[in-house]
Amino acid sequence: MSYDLNDAGPQMAPMGELIPDGTFAKVTMKLRPGGTNGATEMDAGLLKSSPHSDAKMLDCEFTVTEGPFARRKFWQNFTVAGGKLDEKGQSKGWNISKSSFRAMIDSALGLDPKDVSQAAKDKRVIGGLKQLDGIIFVARIMVESSDNPNYRDTNKLANVVLPDDPVHAAIMRGEQVTPDPVNAAPRKAPAQTPPAWNAQAPAQGGWSNTPQSPAAQPQGSADPATPATPGGAPAWLNS
C-alpha cells in the first residue's frame, strides 16, 4: 500500500496568520448560540449577553468559501439589543447591526440597495435572526489592530460588498480582486440606505442552514403571497 501525495492541495497558512487588510472574498456566516433568548421564539438561546452591560449580541463566525483564503475564518459580534442608546432611546448597536444585516441580504440575493419595490422589500424581512444562519455574501475583510500588546491583531468584517459595486459581480464569478486596504482612500461613496427598510413588519422567511450560492438565485423571482415555514427556507430562496 502507498499514498500518492502529488495531487494534494497547498498547505494552509499558519494558524493565526491574518487575511490581508482589504481583501475581498465570498464568505458564509454561521451563528454561534450563546444561551440568551432573542426577541422571537426561533431565537431562543441564540444570543450572547455582554459581561459588561445589558447588551445582547449575535456571535458570528465567517468562513471564506473559495479563493486563496478558502476555509479561513474570523469572528465578530453584532449588538442586537441594549448597550448605548441614541437620542430616541434606541440601541445604537442594533441600528448599526441592522444596516449590516440588510446589506448581507442585498449582497446574497443580488438586490439593488436602492430597490424599494414590494418584491425587494419582502425579501428583506426575516422572522428571526436565526434565519441569517448560513447566508453567503461578498465581504471586504479588514485587519483590526489590538490596543493591548497581550492580544494579537484580528480580522474583522470591514463592510458588506453590495451588488451596485463592480467588485461584487467579479467575486461572485470567482475572480481575484486586488485588495482595498481600509486605511486607503475610499473607492466611492457608500450607497444610501432606503428608509423604507425600517417600516417593515415581521414576516416568515430566511435561509436554509445549508449554504447555497446566491449567484444561483434569480432576481425578481419572489412570490410575496407564498407563505414560508417558520425557521425553514422561504419559497423565494428555492425558486
Salt bridges, closest charged atoms under 4 A:
ASP59 OD1 - ARG32 NH2 3.26
ASP59 OD2 - LYS48 NZ 3.89
GLU61 OE1 - LYS73 NZ 3.46
GLU66 OE1 - LYS26 NZ 3.54
ASP106 OD2 - ARG102 NE 3.39
ASP106 OD1 - ARG124 NE 2.76
ASP112 OD1 - LYS114 NZ 3.68
ASP133 OD2 - LYS30 NZ 3.43
ASP133 OD2 - LYS130 NZ 3.58
ASP164 OD2 - LYS114 NZ 3.56
ASP165 OD2 - ARG187 NH2 2.56
GLU175 OE2 - ARG173 NE 2.81
ASP180 OD2 - ARG140 NH2 3.66
ASP180 OD2 - ARG187 NE 3.55
